[in-house]
Amino acid sequence: MTQTENSAPQPLPEDWNRALAVVAHPDDLEFGASSAIARWTGQGKHVTELLVTKGEAGIDSLPPEECAPVRMAEQRASAATVGVTTVEFLDFPDGTLEYGLPLRRALAEAIRRHRPDVVVSINFRENFGDMRFYNHADHRVLGPALLDAVRDAANRWVFPEQLTDGVEPWSKVRFVAFGSSPRATHYVELGEEHLAAGVASLADHAVYLSNLDGFDQESFLPQAAAQAGAWAGVPLATGFEVFDG
């Protein structure tokens, strides 16, 4: 798995049909990547969302058993806003995700079952560019596990117990794209309608957002899209760090 490197940002290839978007928590995709998903579903592409946790540790005022159903419902609504009809949840623990064989196994199984052309996720680096806060531990764990799972899914001798009922190895993931990375290499140009859909999809996480002190959800995505557009040389964009499959 090698990172695609270029001195100037490149348009993310869009000559594909199926994507699997894999993130740790409900709301992760909505901080940028969902605007690109709105563009892709508008092109007729099929996007499936896979949430590794149910986000049950994400709201301080709600105990996990009450929080999980709320966050799952918000994610399903958010996905529908950008044209995604299939949302799946794994059952790994929110906040204490660990790199290891159980996570790689679950991700490889999903890749083999959904057979995507591309895989999408969010930033797994230590930070988000000029933002001072340290990236969430779950995000930092998921990225390397996902890259490894793409390779695992292609190897019939890794997790061979999954290869039943017609399931076969899947070696046709062209690339893995991580949104909001400080090491972005590619961009997706956004129209106003894609950005509007992304803003609406973030707003679908109403209970979650109401518990974030001082977060301006109305301005965050438009400002980020304009900043990424200036970097990419287009009016509006969202960036991705891309690794070849």
FENBEL-V29734 format. One record per residue. N is the residue number from 1. NEAR is the number of other ideal C-beta (glycine too) atoms within 10 Angstrom. Layout:
BEGIN
[[N/NEAR] [N/NEAR]]
END
This chain:
BEGIN
[[1/13] [2/7] [3/13] [4/14] [5/8] [6/9] [7/6] [8/8] [9/18] [10/13] [11/12] [12/23] [13/13] [14/13] [15/6] [16/16] [17/13] [18/14] [19/24] [20/27] [21/27] [22/30] [23/26] [24/26] [25/25] [26/31] [27/23] [28/28] [29/31] [30/30] [31/22] [32/27] [33/27] [34/32] [35/31] [36/29] [37/29] [38/25] [39/23] [40/24] [41/19] [42/14] [43/10] [44/8] [45/17] [46/17] [47/24] [48/19] [49/26] [50/22] [51/26] [52/28] [53/25] [54/23] [55/27] [56/23] [57/19] [58/23] [59/19] [60/8] [61/9] [62/18] [63/11] [64/16] [65/8] [66/11] [67/23] [68/22] [69/12] [70/20] [71/27] [72/17] [73/13] [74/22] [75/28] [76/19] [77/16] [78/25] [79/26] [80/13] [81/21] [82/26] [83/20] [84/24] [85/12] [86/13] [87/18] [88/14] [89/18] [90/17] [91/10] [92/19] [93/14] [94/21] [95/15] [96/11] [97/21] [98/12] [99/14] [100/10] [101/13] [102/12] [103/21] [104/22] [105/17] [106/18] [107/25] [108/26] [109/18] [110/21] [111/25] [112/20] [113/16] [114/19] [115/14] [116/28] [117/18] [118/24] [119/27] [120/25] [121/28] [122/28] [123/27] [124/21] [125/16] [126/10] [127/12] [128/19] [129/13] [130/7] [131/10] [132/6] [133/7] [134/10] [135/18] [136/18] [137/13] [138/24] [139/22] [140/17] [141/20] [142/28] [143/24] [144/14] [145/25] [146/27] [147/21] [148/18] [149/27] [150/25] [151/16] [152/23] [153/30] [154/17] [155/12] [156/13] [157/8] [158/17] [159/19] [160/10] [161/7] [162/18] [163/13] [164/7] [165/6] [166/5] [167/12] [168/11] [169/19] [170/17] [171/12] [172/15] [173/24] [174/15] [175/21] [176/25] [177/27] [178/27] [179/26] [180/25] [181/22] [182/15] [183/14] [184/23] [185/21] [186/21] [187/22] [188/25] [189/19] [190/27] [191/14] [192/11] [193/12] [194/25] [195/23] [196/16] [197/22] [198/30] [199/20] [200/17] [201/28] [202/24] [203/17] [204/23] [205/23] [206/13] [207/16] [208/22] [209/15] [210/11] [211/13] [212/12] [213/4] [214/4] [215/11] [216/8] [217/16] [218/11] [219/10] [220/14] [221/25] [222/15] [223/11] [224/21] [225/25] [226/15] [227/16] [228/25] [229/19] [230/12] [231/14] [232/22] [233/11] [234/16] [235/14] [236/23] [237/30] [238/31] [239/31] [240/30] [241/23] [242/24] [243/20] [244/11] [245/20]]
END
